[in-house]
């Protein structure tokens, strides 16, 4: 299961994140903001990750710098507490899922970004 998820292209997942946020009245820009915050990409780097079709494993392996405040992300995604996930890559993917969920729910950006801007 994990290998299949890890091999999915970021380009196939990103539009799903955007659609989820937009269905709830939030913007694609907010989705990109939280993903950039998490993985350290700038907007050009995020665009490149989408355009070159890299998979999730490569997306996080090539991430400029995971945000040190990512460890403050807590909660349940797919019935699992993100802070209790043992596999580092799966935890990063679930962190991203959680951040997008928070955007879709309309949480304040300062709260989503764990107090940073």
Backbone as numpy.savetxt, mean C-alpha at the origin, in Angstrom:
# Nx Ny Nz CAx CAy CAz Cx Cy Cz
-0.21 -20.10 -2.14 -1.03 -18.90 -2.14 -0.17 -17.64 -2.14
0.81 -17.58 -1.22 1.66 -16.39 -1.14 2.42 -16.16 -2.44
2.95 -17.23 -3.05 3.70 -17.07 -4.29 2.84 -16.45 -5.38
1.59 -16.84 -5.42 0.67 -16.29 -6.42 0.44 -14.80 -6.16
0.21 -14.45 -4.91 0.02 -13.04 -4.55 1.29 -12.24 -4.81
2.43 -12.76 -4.39 3.69 -12.04 -4.55 4.01 -11.82 -6.02
3.54 -12.71 -6.89 3.81 -12.61 -8.32 2.84 -11.73 -9.08
1.80 -11.23 -8.40 0.85 -10.34 -9.07 1.53 -9.00 -9.37
1.20 -8.44 -10.51 1.82 -7.16 -10.85 1.18 -6.04 -10.06
2.01 -5.10 -9.65 1.50 -3.92 -8.95 0.53 -3.18 -9.86
0.81 -3.19 -11.17 -0.06 -2.50 -12.14 -1.47 -3.09 -12.15
-1.63 -4.35 -11.80 -2.97 -4.94 -11.78 -3.70 -4.63 -10.48
-2.98 -4.34 -9.43 -3.58 -4.08 -8.12 -3.87 -2.59 -7.93
-3.01 -1.74 -8.44 -3.17 -0.29 -8.24 -4.55 0.22 -8.68
-5.04 -0.15 -9.88 -6.36 0.36 -10.27 -7.49 -0.14 -9.35
-7.31 -1.30 -8.75 -8.31 -1.81 -7.81 -8.33 -0.95 -6.54
-7.14 -0.56 -6.07 -7.05 0.34 -4.92 -7.72 1.67 -5.24
-7.41 2.21 -6.42 -7.97 3.51 -6.82 -9.50 3.41 -6.91
-9.99 2.35 -7.54 -11.43 2.18 -7.69 -12.12 2.08 -6.33
-11.50 1.36 -5.41 -12.08 1.23 -4.07 -12.20 2.59 -3.40
-11.16 3.39 -3.48 -11.18 4.72 -2.87 -12.20 5.62 -3.56
-12.24 5.57 -4.88 -13.15 6.44 -5.63 -14.61 6.07 -5.39
-14.90 4.79 -5.22 -16.28 4.37 -4.89 -16.76 5.01 -3.60
-15.82 5.29 -2.72 -16.15 5.89 -1.43 -15.94 7.41 -1.43
-15.73 7.99 -2.62 -15.61 9.43 -2.74 -14.23 9.98 -2.45
-13.22 9.13 -2.44 -11.85 9.57 -2.19 -11.08 9.61 -3.51
-9.89 10.18 -3.50 -9.17 10.41 -4.75 -8.05 9.41 -5.00
-7.72 9.26 -6.27 -6.57 8.44 -6.67 -5.29 9.04 -6.11
-5.24 10.35 -6.02 -4.06 11.04 -5.48 -3.82 10.62 -4.02
-4.89 10.47 -3.26 -4.73 10.04 -1.86 -4.19 8.61 -1.78
-4.65 7.76 -2.68 -4.14 6.38 -2.73 -2.64 6.41 -3.02
-2.25 7.19 -4.01 -0.83 7.28 -4.36 -0.01 7.87 -3.22
-0.58 8.84 -2.53 0.12 9.46 -1.40 0.46 8.42 -0.33
-0.50 7.57 0.03 -0.22 6.60 1.09 0.73 5.50 0.62
0.65 5.12 -0.63 1.58 4.11 -1.15 3.00 4.68 -1.19
3.14 5.92 -1.64 4.46 6.56 -1.65 5.00 6.71 -0.23
4.15 7.09 0.69 4.56 7.22 2.10 5.08 5.89 2.63
4.36 4.81 2.33 4.73 3.49 2.84 6.06 3.00 2.27
6.20 3.07 0.95 7.33 2.42 0.28 8.46 3.38 -0.11
8.25 4.67 0.06 9.32 5.62 -0.23 9.44 6.03 -1.68
8.53 5.60 -2.52 8.55 6.01 -3.93 8.14 7.47 -4.04
8.68 8.16 -5.04 8.11 9.45 -5.42 7.09 9.15 -6.52
6.39 10.17 -6.99 5.32 9.92 -7.97 5.87 9.32 -9.27
7.05 9.78 -9.70 7.65 9.23 -10.93 8.02 7.76 -10.73
8.56 7.43 -9.57 8.91 6.05 -9.27 7.70 5.14 -9.20
6.61 5.68 -8.64 5.37 4.91 -8.57 4.84 4.66 -9.97
4.87 5.67 -10.81 4.44 5.53 -12.21 5.28 4.47 -12.93
6.60 4.50 -12.70 7.50 3.51 -13.31 7.15 2.10 -12.86
6.83 1.95 -11.57 6.46 0.63 -11.05 5.20 0.10 -11.72
4.30 1.00 -12.05 3.07 0.61 -12.74 3.39 0.28 -14.20
4.16 1.13 -14.84 4.43 0.97 -16.27 5.30 -0.24 -16.58
6.25 -0.56 -15.71 7.15 -1.68 -16.04 6.60 -3.04 -15.62
5.43 -3.04 -15.00 4.75 -4.30 -14.69 5.39 -5.12 -13.60
6.19 -4.50 -12.75 6.86 -5.29 -11.71 5.85 -5.93 -10.76
6.19 -7.10 -10.27 5.31 -7.80 -9.36 5.46 -7.22 -7.95
4.60 -7.66 -7.06 4.62 -7.10 -5.70 5.94 -7.37 -4.98
6.51 -8.54 -5.25 7.80 -8.86 -4.63 8.85 -7.84 -5.07
8.92 -7.56 -6.36 9.88 -6.58 -6.88 9.51 -5.17 -6.45
8.21 -4.87 -6.40 7.76 -3.54 -5.98 8.33 -3.19 -4.61
8.25 -4.13 -3.68 8.76 -3.85 -2.34 10.28 -4.03 -2.26
10.83 -4.96 -3.02 12.29 -5.15 -3.03 12.99 -3.90 -3.58
12.36 -3.24 -4.55 12.96 -2.06 -5.18 12.48 -0.76 -4.53
11.68 -0.87 -3.50 11.18 0.33 -2.83 12.36 1.13 -2.28
12.35 2.43 -2.50 13.46 3.25 -2.02 13.71 3.13 -0.52
12.66 3.15 0.28 12.83 3.03 1.73 11.45 2.85 2.37
11.26 1.74 3.04 10.01 1.56 3.77 9.96 2.60 4.90
8.81 3.17 5.09 8.65 4.18 6.11 8.81 3.53 7.49
9.68 4.09 8.34 9.87 3.49 9.66 8.60 3.53 10.52
7.68 4.42 10.20 6.43 4.49 10.95 5.40 3.45 10.50
5.75 2.66 9.50 4.83 1.62 9.03 4.50 0.63 10.14
5.41 0.45 11.07 5.15 -0.47 12.18 4.00 -0.01 13.06
3.60 1.25 12.92 2.47 1.78 13.69 1.13 1.39 13.07
1.16 0.79 11.87 -0.07 0.36 11.21 -0.57 -0.89 11.90
-1.79 -0.81 12.40 -2.39 -1.94 13.10 -3.81 -2.15 12.58
-4.35 -3.28 12.87 -5.72 -3.55 12.49 -5.83 -4.87 11.75
-7.03 -5.15 11.27 -7.33 -6.43 10.66 -7.58 -6.25 9.16
-6.93 -7.08 8.37 -7.15 -7.17 6.93 -7.32 -8.64 6.62
-8.38 -8.97 5.92 -8.66 -10.36 5.55 -8.66 -11.28 6.78
-9.16 -10.76 7.90 -9.28 -11.55 9.11 -7.99 -11.78 9.87
-6.92 -11.08 9.48 -5.62 -11.26 10.12 -5.12 -9.90 10.62
-4.61 -9.86 11.83 -4.03 -8.63 12.36 -2.71 -8.36 11.64
-2.58 -7.19 11.03 -1.38 -6.91 10.23 -0.11 -6.90 11.07
-0.24 -6.50 12.32 0.96 -6.45 13.18 1.44 -7.83 13.60
0.66 -8.86 13.35 1.03 -10.23 13.73 1.49 -11.08 12.55
1.58 -10.51 11.37 2.00 -11.28 10.18 3.51 -11.49 10.24
3.93 -12.75 10.11 5.34 -13.10 10.23 6.15 -12.82 8.96
5.57 -13.09 7.81 6.30 -12.91 6.55 6.43 -11.43 6.24
7.65 -10.89 6.14 7.83 -9.45 5.94 7.16 -8.92 4.66
7.23 -9.68 3.57 6.62 -9.21 2.33 5.10 -9.20 2.45
4.54 -10.25 3.01 3.09 -10.28 3.20 2.65 -9.14 4.12
3.43 -8.87 5.14 3.08 -7.78 6.05 3.08 -6.44 5.31
4.06 -6.22 4.45 4.10 -4.97 3.68 2.91 -4.84 2.75
2.53 -5.93 2.12 1.36 -5.92 1.24 0.11 -5.59 2.05
-0.02 -6.20 3.19 -1.19 -5.96 4.03 -1.18 -4.55 4.63
0.01 -4.02 4.91 0.09 -2.61 5.33 -0.51 -1.73 4.22
-0.13 -2.00 2.99 -0.63 -1.22 1.86 -2.14 -1.36 1.77
-2.64 -2.58 1.90 -4.09 -2.80 1.89 -4.78 -1.98 2.99
-4.20 -1.99 4.18 -4.79 -1.29 5.32 -4.81 0.21 5.07
-3.73 0.76 4.54 -3.69 2.19 4.26 -4.75 2.58 3.24
-4.91 1.78 2.20 -5.92 2.07 1.18 -7.32 1.97 1.80
-7.53 1.01 2.67 -8.81 0.91 3.37 -9.09 2.18 4.17
-8.07 2.69 4.84 -8.24 3.90 5.64 -8.55 5.10 4.75
-7.91 5.19 3.58 -8.23 6.25 2.63 -9.70 6.13 2.22
-10.11 4.92 1.85 -11.48 4.70 1.38 -12.50 5.06 2.46
-12.14 4.85 3.71 -13.05 5.17 4.81 -13.07 6.66 5.13
-12.21 7.44 4.47 -12.21 8.88 4.66 -11.47 9.36 5.90
-10.57 8.53 6.44 -9.79 8.98 7.59 -8.93 10.18 7.18
-8.62 11.02 8.14 -7.74 12.17 7.88 -6.35 11.68 7.47
-5.76 12.36 6.51 -4.45 11.93 6.00 -3.39 11.93 7.08
-3.41 12.89 8.01 -2.40 12.90 9.07 -2.51 11.66 9.95
-3.72 11.17 10.12 -3.92 9.94 10.89 -3.43 8.73 10.11
-3.76 8.68 8.82 -3.33 7.55 7.98 -1.80 7.48 7.92
-1.16 8.64 7.81 0.29 8.69 7.69 0.97 8.70 9.05
0.25 8.28 10.06 0.76 8.12 11.41 1.46 9.38 11.89
0.78 10.53 11.67 1.26 11.80 12.20 2.26 12.53 11.34
2.75 11.90 10.26 3.71 12.60 9.40 2.98 13.16 8.18
3.69 13.94 7.41 3.04 14.53 6.24 3.63 13.99 4.97
